[in-house]
C-alpha cells in the first residue's frame, strides 16, 4: 500500500490525523482492489481515478 499511496511522502504530524489517513487509504485501496473493469495496476487505477471523474464514479458507485 505504501507504493500505491506514497505514504512515506505524506507529512501528517497529528497522531489522530495519521490514523484517519491510514483508514482512508485502506478504504480506497479496497475499492480499487474490488474493481473488475480495467486490468491496470492499482497505481494506474489510482491515477486514473484522480484524473477522470467518470472512472472515479465507476469505482465508487459501480
C-alpha angles and dihedrals in degrees: 000000000000091000094050098046099027092230093175090066095052116102108205111154099177112085092216090049091052090051091050092048091050090051092047091049092050092051092049092047091052091050091051092045092053094051111109101180107083122037095216129125118271091252090052092049090050091051090045091053090049093053103033120055092192092056090045089054090049090054094047102038103026 
